[in-house]
Amino acid sequence: MTIRIEKSKDFDATENIIKEAFTGLPFSDQKEHELVKRLRESPEFIPSLSLVYEVDEKIVGHILLTKLKINDDKQSFEALALAPVSVKPSYQRKGIGKEMIHKSLEMARESGFKAVVVMGHEHYYPKFGFEPASKWNIKAPFEVPDETFMVKELQMGSLKGIQGVVEYSPAFGLQ
């Protein structure tokens, strides 16, 4: 089992895993693989924070962190978006997603990033230190339940004095 940086030759395999991972999920638009493709082509893409999980040299998981901004009237703060996390269905519930999240957060911290934003399950992401973004007066650019829009400081106190609205990459198609 290995977690490594995704290579361009992995793109097709990764996109297939993303499709499989989200097939039939009620909260999914079944287009997460298209989102990843757009993000890879955007200036917010960070190749070193696009990771794959391999078992016996076969890719079974993928995670992606991309740049975003938190803006208010006075400043703009660069942070990261965690989206999506994908694991091939036959490998789900084996801790692969958890390992990829831990590794990606560690690599983001080592790369000098200060915070990560996620929109996700309110009982899952707090296990990794994510807290409601409202704690820092950080808001999503759309209506979302407070408990599902979260932020994690990668360095203690790195969000001190930071507040505002998250600006995702245009690749997310939210504008």
N, CA, C and O of each residue as an XYZ file, in Angstrom:
700
protein
N       0.845     -1.180      0.000
C       0.000      0.000      0.000
C       0.886      1.237      0.000
O       1.825      1.357      0.787
N       0.561      2.147     -0.902
C       1.365      3.354     -1.074
C       0.471      4.550     -1.342
O      -0.515      4.448     -2.071
N       0.816      5.675     -0.756
C       0.210      6.947     -1.133
C       1.307      7.730     -1.828
O       2.395      7.917     -1.282
N       1.012      8.188     -3.040
C       2.015      8.929     -3.802
C       1.346     10.046     -4.593
O       0.123     10.096     -4.720
N       2.170     10.931     -5.118
C       1.682     12.026     -5.953
C       1.185     11.449     -7.274
O       1.839     10.607     -7.889
N       0.034     11.914     -7.689
C      -0.552     11.490     -8.958
C       0.322     11.972    -10.119
O       0.871     13.073    -10.086
N       0.436     11.134    -11.133
C       1.160     11.481    -12.358
C       0.149     11.628    -13.492
O      -0.963     11.110    -13.402
N       0.527     12.328    -14.551
C      -0.418     12.530    -15.658
C      -0.853     11.199    -16.271
O      -1.974     11.096    -16.770
N      -0.006     10.196    -16.246
C      -0.384      8.885    -16.796
C      -1.460      8.189    -15.946
O      -2.053      7.201    -16.380
N      -1.705      8.706    -14.739
C      -2.725      8.148    -13.839
C      -4.114      8.745    -14.065
O      -5.099      8.227    -13.539
N      -4.204      9.822    -14.836
C      -5.447     10.590    -14.914
C      -6.659      9.749    -15.298
O      -7.705      9.864    -14.661
N      -6.547      8.911    -16.316
C      -7.700      8.103    -16.744
C      -8.140      7.144    -15.636
O      -9.329      7.027    -15.340
N      -7.176      6.467    -15.034
C      -7.500      5.525    -13.951
C      -8.135      6.260    -12.773
O      -9.098      5.776    -12.179
N      -7.596      7.416    -12.444
C      -8.127      8.200    -11.333
C      -9.559      8.639    -11.614
O     -10.427      8.536    -10.748
N      -9.800      9.127    -12.818
C     -11.150      9.578    -13.148
C     -12.153      8.428    -13.104
O     -13.302      8.630    -12.712
N     -11.740      7.239    -13.497
C     -12.623      6.074    -13.403
C     -12.945      5.734    -11.952
O     -14.081      5.384    -11.630
N     -11.958      5.834    -11.086
C     -12.191      5.565     -9.658
C     -13.159      6.590     -9.078
O     -14.046      6.247     -8.296
N     -12.981      7.849     -9.466
C     -13.876      8.899     -8.978
C     -15.307      8.606     -9.428
O     -16.240      8.711     -8.632
N     -15.485      8.240    -10.694
C     -16.827      7.888    -11.202
C     -17.425      6.758    -10.368
O     -18.565      6.851     -9.912
N     -16.645      5.682    -10.170
C     -17.132      4.524     -9.407
C     -17.490      4.909     -7.978
O     -18.519      4.483     -7.452
N     -16.641      5.714     -7.354
C     -16.829      6.067     -5.949
C     -18.117      6.840     -5.707
O     -18.727      6.703     -4.646
N     -18.539      7.644     -6.668
C     -19.714      8.492     -6.477
C     -20.976      7.964     -7.151
O     -22.042      8.564     -7.013
N     -20.876      6.857     -7.873
C     -22.045      6.298     -8.561
C     -23.162      5.997     -7.574
O     -22.965      5.296     -6.581
N     -24.334      6.538     -7.866
C     -25.524      6.229     -7.072
C     -25.655      6.954     -5.757
O     -26.640      6.749     -5.048
N     -24.693      7.802     -5.397
C     -24.806      8.518     -4.122
C     -25.807      9.663     -4.269
O     -25.739     10.429     -5.230
N     -26.736      9.781     -3.319
C     -27.813     10.763     -3.457
C     -27.341     12.218     -3.469
O     -28.020     13.067     -4.048
N     -26.214     12.530     -2.856
C     -25.728     13.909     -2.807
C     -24.830     14.250     -3.994
O     -24.353     15.380     -4.100
N     -24.597     13.297     -4.877
C     -23.665     13.474     -5.994
C     -24.390     13.811     -7.289
O     -25.493     13.328     -7.545
N     -23.746     14.655     -8.105
C     -24.280     14.930     -9.443
C     -23.653     14.005    -10.483
O     -23.912     14.139    -11.679
N     -22.829     13.068    -10.021
C     -22.151     12.075    -10.872
C     -21.145     12.729    -11.821
O     -20.787     12.146    -12.844
N     -20.691     13.934    -11.486
C     -19.755     14.661    -12.351
C     -18.467     15.047    -11.623
O     -17.735     15.924    -12.080
N     -18.194     14.404    -10.510
C     -16.987     14.742     -9.749
C     -15.729     14.520    -10.579
O     -14.765     15.274    -10.446
N     -15.722     13.501    -11.430
C     -14.548     13.246    -12.278
C     -14.317     14.398    -13.252
O     -13.172     14.712    -13.578
N     -15.399     15.034    -13.721
C     -15.268     16.192    -14.599
C     -14.717     17.385    -13.822
O     -13.922     18.159    -14.354
N     -15.134     17.534    -12.575
C     -14.609     18.590    -11.712
C     -13.100     18.430    -11.558
O     -12.352     19.398    -11.699
N     -12.656     17.214    -11.269
C     -11.221     16.968    -11.091
C     -10.453     17.307    -12.367
O      -9.370     17.890    -12.313
N     -11.008     16.947    -13.486
C     -10.365     17.264    -14.767
C     -10.235     18.778    -14.942
O      -9.179     19.271    -15.340
N     -11.305     19.513    -14.646
C     -11.258     20.988    -14.749
C     -10.259     21.572    -13.754
O      -9.513     22.492    -14.088
N     -10.246     21.040    -12.531
C      -9.314     21.550    -11.522
C      -7.866     21.332    -11.950
O      -7.020     22.198    -11.724
N      -7.570     20.183    -12.566
C      -6.204     19.916    -13.032
C      -5.753     20.940    -14.068
O      -4.561     21.222    -14.192
N      -6.701     21.492    -14.807
C      -6.389     22.455    -15.865
C      -6.419     23.896    -15.359
O      -6.183     24.823    -16.134
N      -6.702     24.096    -14.087
C      -6.839     25.440    -13.523
C      -5.544     25.903    -12.852
O      -4.700     25.082    -12.493
N      -5.389     27.220    -12.684
C      -4.212     27.743    -11.967
C      -4.205     27.374    -10.483
O      -3.173     27.487     -9.820
N      -5.352     26.934     -9.960
C      -5.436     26.564     -8.537
C      -4.952     25.142     -8.270
O      -4.847     24.729     -7.115
N      -4.660     24.399     -9.320
C      -4.185     23.017     -9.187
C      -2.755     22.999     -8.650
O      -1.899     23.760     -9.103
N      -2.514     22.132     -7.691
C      -1.184     21.936     -7.108
C      -0.837     20.464     -7.323
O      -1.292     19.612     -6.560
N      -0.043     20.148     -8.345
C       0.241     18.741     -8.653
C       0.737     17.930     -7.458
O       0.414     16.748     -7.335
N       1.511     18.549     -6.585
C       2.063     17.813     -5.445
C       1.018     17.511     -4.371
O       1.311     16.786     -3.420
N      -0.202     18.055     -4.504
C      -1.274     17.779     -3.544
C      -2.445     17.044     -4.196
O      -3.579     17.099     -3.719
N      -2.143     16.358     -5.293
C      -3.093     15.444     -5.921
C      -2.499     14.054     -5.719
O      -1.507     13.694     -6.353
N      -3.112     13.281     -4.833
C      -2.514     12.025     -4.380
C      -3.353     10.820     -4.778
O      -4.578     10.898     -4.876
N      -2.670      9.708     -5.005
C      -3.346      8.439     -5.261
C      -2.917      7.421     -4.211
O      -1.836      7.508     -3.628
N      -3.799      6.458     -3.995
C      -3.540      5.351     -3.076
C      -3.460      4.093     -3.922
O      -4.375      3.790     -4.688
N      -2.366      3.366     -3.783
C      -2.164      2.143     -4.557
C      -2.158      0.910     -3.661
O      -1.627      0.927     -2.550
N      -2.751     -0.138     -4.164
C      -2.678     -1.463     -3.562
C      -2.190     -2.387     -4.668
O      -2.815     -2.481     -5.725
N      -1.078     -3.066     -4.426
C      -0.485     -3.947     -5.442
C      -0.323     -3.232     -6.781
O      -0.622     -3.784     -7.840
N       0.156     -1.994     -6.709
C       0.445     -1.152     -7.881
C      -0.794     -0.781     -8.696
O      -0.674     -0.338     -9.838
N      -1.982     -0.961     -8.115
C      -3.225     -0.527     -8.758
C      -3.799      0.633     -7.954
O      -3.873      0.578     -6.727
N      -4.201      1.678     -8.658
C      -4.782      2.837     -7.989
C      -6.198      2.491     -7.529
O      -7.033      2.042     -8.314
N      -6.445      2.713     -6.229
C      -7.773      2.436     -5.675
C      -8.369      3.663     -4.973
O      -9.512      3.632     -4.517
N      -7.577      4.748     -4.891
C      -8.071      5.950     -4.225
C      -7.402      7.199     -4.748
O      -6.318      7.148     -5.330
N      -8.071      8.338     -4.531
C      -7.559      9.631     -4.978
C      -8.072     10.722     -4.043
O      -9.198     10.656     -3.550
N      -7.231     11.720     -3.810
C      -7.608     12.904     -3.032
C      -6.964     14.112     -3.681
O      -5.873     14.021     -4.245
N      -7.643     15.241     -3.598
C      -7.166     16.449     -4.244
C      -7.345     17.653     -3.330
O      -8.406     17.848     -2.737
N      -6.294     18.454     -3.226
C      -6.353     19.746     -2.544
C      -6.001     20.809     -3.580
O      -4.996     20.685     -4.280
N      -6.825     21.855     -3.681
C      -6.563     22.944     -4.605
C      -6.654     24.283     -3.875
O      -7.270     24.384     -2.814
N      -6.037     25.300     -4.454
C      -6.037     26.624     -3.835
C      -7.427     27.257     -3.868
O      -8.208     27.055     -4.798
N      -7.700     28.019     -2.830
C      -8.867     28.885     -2.769
C      -8.473     30.130     -2.007
O      -7.365     30.221     -1.478
N      -9.379     31.088     -1.951
C      -9.125     32.317     -1.194
C     -10.265     32.539     -0.216
O     -11.409     32.158     -0.462
N      -9.919     33.166      0.900
C     -10.912     33.645      1.854
C     -10.790     35.161      1.802
O      -9.753     35.720      2.160
N     -11.852     35.824      1.356
C     -11.815     37.264      1.121
C     -12.760     38.014      2.046
O     -13.885     37.588      2.306
N     -12.262     39.154      2.536
C     -13.148     40.109      3.189
C     -12.833     41.486      2.585
O     -12.110     41.576      1.593
N     -13.364     42.534      3.168
C     -13.164     43.879      2.613
C     -11.716     44.341      2.658
O     -11.322     45.212      1.881
N     -10.922     43.776      3.548
C      -9.568     44.271      3.768
C      -8.460     43.377      3.230
O      -7.374     43.863      2.914
N      -8.715     42.085      3.121
C      -7.632     41.165      2.776
C      -8.128     39.924      2.049
O      -9.321     39.624      2.010
N      -7.157     39.217      1.476
C      -7.413     37.936      0.825
C      -6.396     36.952      1.390
O      -5.197     37.231      1.415
N      -6.877     35.816      1.836
C      -6.038     34.807      2.484
C      -6.092     33.537      1.653
O      -7.175     33.034      1.352
N      -4.924     33.012      1.277
C      -4.896     31.773      0.497
C      -4.985     30.557      1.417
O      -4.290     30.469      2.429
N      -5.849     29.632      1.042
C      -6.014     28.368      1.774
C      -6.237     27.273      0.735
O      -5.995     27.481     -0.454
N      -6.693     26.122      1.179
C      -6.912     24.990      0.284
C      -8.328     24.454      0.414
O      -8.957     24.555      1.468
N      -8.813     23.883     -0.677
C     -10.085     23.160     -0.682
C      -9.775     21.676     -0.760
O      -8.958     21.256     -1.579
N     -10.412     20.882      0.077
C     -10.286     19.433      0.024
C     -11.511     18.912     -0.712
O     -12.620     18.933     -0.179
N     -11.304     18.443     -1.950
C     -12.429     17.902     -2.724
C     -11.930     17.402     -4.066
O     -11.136     18.073     -4.725
N     -12.373     16.267     -4.461
C     -13.064     15.251     -3.669
C     -12.095     14.205     -3.114
O     -10.918     14.175     -3.470
N     -12.614     13.356     -2.242
C     -11.911     12.160     -1.752
C     -12.654     10.981     -2.362
O     -13.866     10.850     -2.192
N     -11.931     10.127     -3.068
C     -12.572      9.011     -3.784
C     -11.848      7.703     -3.509
O     -10.621      7.633     -3.567
N     -12.622      6.670     -3.210
C     -12.065      5.329     -3.012
C     -12.931      4.346     -3.793
O     -14.159      4.375     -3.712
N     -12.271      3.483     -4.542
C     -12.967      2.444     -5.318
C     -13.902      1.690     -4.361
O     -13.479      1.299     -3.273
N     -15.165      1.482     -4.752
C     -16.138      0.881     -3.829
C     -15.681     -0.398     -3.130
O     -15.959     -0.575     -1.944
N     -14.994     -1.287     -3.830
C     -14.574     -2.546     -3.198
C     -13.483     -2.343     -2.139
O     -13.145     -3.276     -1.411
N     -12.935     -1.126     -2.055
C     -11.902     -0.829     -1.059
C     -12.393      0.151      0.008
O     -11.630      0.529      0.897
N     -13.645      0.557     -0.071
C     -14.183      1.492      0.909
C     -14.341      0.823      2.272
O     -14.437     -0.399      2.378
N     -14.364      1.643      3.296
C     -14.518      1.217      4.695
C     -13.336      0.385      5.190
O     -13.484     -0.482      6.052
N     -12.152      0.669      4.621
C     -10.925     -0.014      5.043
C      -9.877      0.978      5.541
O      -8.726      0.608      5.770
N     -10.280      2.248      5.707
C      -9.366      3.264      6.221
C      -8.541      3.975      5.161
O      -7.673      4.780      5.501
N      -8.788      3.700      3.894
C      -7.997      4.315      2.823
C      -8.259      5.813      2.741
O      -7.317      6.600      2.644
N      -9.521      6.215      2.780
C      -9.847      7.640      2.753
C      -9.207      8.368      3.919
O      -8.657      9.457      3.757
N      -9.281      7.764      5.090
C      -8.688      8.342      6.299
C      -7.178      8.534      6.126
O      -6.643      9.594      6.454
N      -6.502      7.522      5.619
C      -5.052      7.628      5.398
C      -4.725      8.729      4.402
O      -3.783      9.497      4.604
N      -5.508      8.806      3.320
C      -5.251      9.840      2.310
C      -5.480     11.238      2.873
O      -4.716     12.155      2.573
N      -6.517     11.412      3.682
C      -6.778     12.723      4.282
C      -5.627     13.112      5.194
O      -5.121     14.230      5.105
N      -5.204     12.201      6.075
C      -4.080     12.509      6.973
C      -2.832     12.885      6.173
O      -2.171     13.877      6.484
N      -2.510     12.102      5.152
C      -1.308     12.356      4.354
C      -1.406     13.686      3.620
O      -0.437     14.444      3.593
N      -2.560     13.986      3.024
C      -2.705     15.239      2.279
C      -2.597     16.447      3.210
O      -2.000     17.457      2.837
N      -3.161     16.358      4.406
C      -3.059     17.464      5.358
C      -1.617     17.661      5.811
O      -1.149     18.792      5.947
N      -0.923     16.560      6.041
C       0.491     16.630      6.414
C       1.316     17.281      5.292
O       2.153     18.145      5.556
N       1.080     16.869      4.054
C       1.826     17.419      2.919
C       1.486     18.893      2.700
O       2.361     19.683      2.345
N       0.233     19.265      2.908
C      -0.164     20.669      2.776
C       0.548     21.525      3.825
O       1.040     22.612      3.519
N       0.597     21.032      5.055
C       1.286     21.745      6.135
C       2.763     21.906      5.799
O       3.326     22.990      5.952
N       3.385     20.827      5.341
C       4.805     20.868      4.981
C       5.069     21.799      3.795
O       6.177     22.316      3.647
N       4.062     22.013      2.959
C       4.196     22.911      1.808
C       3.956     24.369      2.186
O       4.056     25.259      1.341
N       3.640     24.611      3.455
C       3.492     25.980      3.935
C       2.074     26.523      3.930
O       1.866     27.694      4.245
N       1.104     25.707      3.582
C      -0.273     26.178      3.618
C      -0.751     26.236      5.062
O      -0.274     25.496      5.923
N      -1.703     27.130      5.309
C      -2.124     27.408      6.676
C      -3.481     26.828      7.059
O      -3.759     26.624      8.241
N      -4.340     26.557      6.047
C      -5.696     26.090      6.375
C      -6.309     25.335      5.197
O      -5.930     25.533      4.042
N      -7.270     24.463      5.523
C      -8.000     23.675      4.520
C      -9.494     23.804      4.810
O      -9.936     23.712      5.955
N     -10.254     24.020      3.739
C     -11.711     24.128      3.821
C     -12.315     22.861      3.229
O     -11.829     22.348      2.221
N     -13.370     22.359      3.856
C     -14.077     21.197      3.311
C     -15.575     21.379      3.529
O     -16.011     21.943      4.533
N     -16.341     20.894      2.578
C     -17.769     20.792      2.754
C     -18.050     19.292      2.776
O     -17.890     18.601      1.770
N     -18.472     18.804      3.938
C     -18.626     17.370      4.045
C     -19.396     16.951      5.278
O     -20.002     17.769      5.971
N     -19.354     15.667      5.529
C     -20.137     15.063      6.611
C     -19.704     15.594      7.972
O     -18.528     15.542      8.332
N     -20.673     16.102      8.714
C     -20.392     16.752      9.995
C     -19.872     15.815     11.086
O     -19.371     16.288     12.106
N     -19.978     14.501     10.894
C     -19.450     13.574     11.893
C     -18.131     12.955     11.453
O     -17.426     12.365     12.273
N     -17.784     13.077     10.176
C     -16.559     12.459      9.662
C     -15.362     13.410      9.749
O     -14.329     13.056     10.318
N     -15.497     14.595      9.197
C     -14.345     15.490      9.096
C     -13.838     16.053     10.429
O     -12.647     16.347     10.534
N     -14.684     16.215     11.449
C     -14.137     16.641     12.739
C     -13.085     15.674     13.310
O     -12.258     16.078     14.127
N     -13.114     14.408     12.887
C     -12.098     13.445     13.339
C     -10.691     13.861     12.904
O      -9.699     13.406     13.472
N     -10.615     14.732     11.890
C      -9.328     15.187     11.371
C      -8.994     16.598     11.852
O      -8.016     17.199     11.407
N      -9.814     17.118     12.762
C      -9.562     18.445     13.299
C     -10.328     19.562     12.610
O     -10.099     20.736     12.902
N     -11.231     19.220     11.702
C     -12.038     20.252     11.052
C     -13.105     20.735     12.029
O     -13.684     19.957     12.787
N     -13.346     22.050     11.986
C     -14.354     22.668     12.828
C     -15.251     23.540     11.961
O     -14.850     23.936     10.867
N     -16.463     23.846     12.430
C     -17.323     24.718     11.627
C     -16.598     26.025     11.272
O     -15.998     26.673     12.129
N     -16.669     26.388     10.004
C     -15.996     27.605      9.531
C     -16.547     28.847     10.217
O     -15.865     29.867     10.317
N     -17.779     28.754     10.685
C     -18.399     29.896     11.365
C     -17.630     30.307     12.621
O     -17.759     31.443     13.076
N     -16.845     29.412     13.177
C     -16.011     29.730     14.345
C     -15.096     30.925     14.045
O     -14.762     31.700     14.942
N     -14.694     31.064     12.776
C     -13.812     32.160     12.349
C     -14.568     33.191     11.511
O     -13.957     34.083     10.923
N     -15.880     33.072     11.457
C     -16.692     33.939     10.607
C     -16.290     33.789      9.134
O     -16.238     34.763      8.383
N     -16.009     32.545      8.750
C     -15.721     32.202      7.357
C     -16.986     31.587      6.781
O     -17.579     30.678      7.361
N     -17.384     32.107      5.623
C     -18.658     31.692      5.023
C     -18.446     31.079      3.641
O     -17.486     31.400      2.940
N     -19.349     30.207      3.274
C     -19.377     29.639      1.921
C     -19.985     30.679      0.982
O     -20.715     31.561      1.434
N     -19.697     30.588     -0.309
C     -20.275     31.535     -1.264
C     -21.701     31.151     -1.681
O     -22.238     31.702     -2.643
N     -22.301     30.220     -0.966
C     -23.646     29.724     -1.245
C     -24.233     29.237      0.065
O     -23.514     29.087      1.053
N     -25.531     28.990      0.083
C     -26.191     28.491      1.292
C     -25.765     27.053      1.566
O     -25.824     26.196      0.684
N     -25.339     26.804      2.791
C     -24.912     25.465      3.189
C     -25.113     25.344      4.703
O     -24.898     26.316      5.426
N     -25.517     24.178      5.189
C     -25.661     24.013      6.643
C     -24.325     24.268      7.354
O     -23.274     23.789      6.926
N     -24.393     25.016      8.422
C     -23.198     25.408      9.180
C     -22.329     24.212      9.549
O     -21.103     24.281      9.460
N     -22.960     23.115      9.962
C     -22.191     21.965     10.444
C     -21.470     21.202      9.327
O     -20.619     20.361      9.620
N     -21.787     21.471      8.066
C     -21.121     20.749      6.973
C     -20.034     21.573      6.280
O     -19.301     21.045      5.443
N     -19.923     22.855      6.619
C     -18.905     23.723      6.020
C     -17.843     23.977      7.078
O     -18.073     24.710      8.040
N     -16.667     23.359      6.890
C     -15.656     23.321      7.942
C     -14.275     23.781      7.469
O     -13.973     23.816      6.277
N     -13.462     24.129      8.451
C     -12.086     24.556      8.208
C     -11.177     23.866      9.211
O     -11.578     23.571     10.337
N      -9.952     23.616      8.784
C      -8.920     23.087      9.685
C      -7.698     23.986      9.583
O      -7.187     24.235      8.491
N      -7.238     24.467     10.722
C      -5.967     25.194     10.772
C      -4.846     24.175     10.648
O      -4.832     23.176     11.367
N      -3.914     24.417      9.749
C      -2.768     23.513      9.605
C      -1.626     23.925     10.521
O      -0.724     23.138     10.809
N      -1.683     25.170     10.973
C      -0.734     25.659     11.962
C      -1.548     26.388     13.022
O      -2.425     27.187     12.696
N      -1.259     26.115     14.277
C      -2.025     26.684     15.381
C      -2.114     28.206     15.250
O      -1.098     28.891     15.142
N      -3.333     28.716     15.260
C      -3.557     30.154     15.203
C      -3.431     30.769     13.821
O      -3.460     31.992     13.683
N      -3.290     29.941     12.799
C      -3.070     30.488     11.450
C      -4.284     31.243     10.897
O      -4.143     32.012      9.946
N      -5.455     31.041     11.466
C      -6.636     31.753     11.005
C      -6.976     32.966     11.870
O      -8.024     33.587     11.692
N      -6.089     33.301     12.806
C      -6.333     34.457     13.659
C      -6.461     35.705     12.784
O      -5.572     36.015     11.992
N      -7.568     36.405     12.937
C      -7.810     37.623     12.174
C      -8.317     37.390     10.760
O      -8.526     38.341     10.006
N      -8.515     36.126     10.399
C      -9.008     35.800      9.060
C     -10.510     35.569      9.132
O     -10.994     34.840      9.998
N     -11.227     36.181      8.237
C     -12.669     35.974      8.110
C     -13.057     36.344      6.696
O     -12.256     36.911      5.952
N     -14.270     36.027      6.328
C     -14.739     36.413      5.008
C     -15.427     35.288      4.285
O     -15.844     34.299      4.887
N     -15.541     35.453      2.969
C     -16.239     34.504      2.109
C     -15.220     33.725      1.292
O     -14.280     34.295      0.737
N     -15.422     32.416      1.228
C     -14.535     31.547      0.449
C     -14.781     31.781     -1.036
O     -15.921     31.857     -1.494
N     -13.689     31.892     -1.770
C     -13.738     31.998     -3.228
C     -13.066     30.752     -3.797
O     -11.842     30.619     -3.772
N     -13.885     29.855     -4.303
C     -13.372     28.623     -4.898
C     -12.838     28.899     -6.298
O     -13.149     29.924     -6.904
N     -12.044     27.983     -6.793
C     -11.583     28.042     -8.174
C     -12.799     28.135     -9.100
O     -13.817     27.494     -8.837
N     -12.712     28.923    -10.182
C     -13.796     28.935    -11.166
C     -14.096     27.538    -11.720
O     -15.192     27.297    -12.224
N     -13.135     26.625    -11.631
C     -13.323     25.249    -12.111
C     -14.466     24.544    -11.374
O     -15.041     23.591    -11.902
N     -14.800     24.997    -10.166
C     -15.912     24.410     -9.429
C     -17.261     24.766    -10.049
O     -18.268     24.109     -9.784
N     -17.271     25.814    -10.877
C     -18.499     26.216    -11.553
C     -19.526     26.852    -10.644
O     -20.727     26.723    -10.881
N     -19.071     27.539     -9.602
C     -19.980     28.124     -8.625
C     -20.294     29.587     -8.898
O     -21.220     30.135     -8.301
N     -19.554     30.224     -9.776
C     -19.740     31.657    -10.024
C     -20.909     31.900    -10.936
O     -21.215     33.049    -11.254
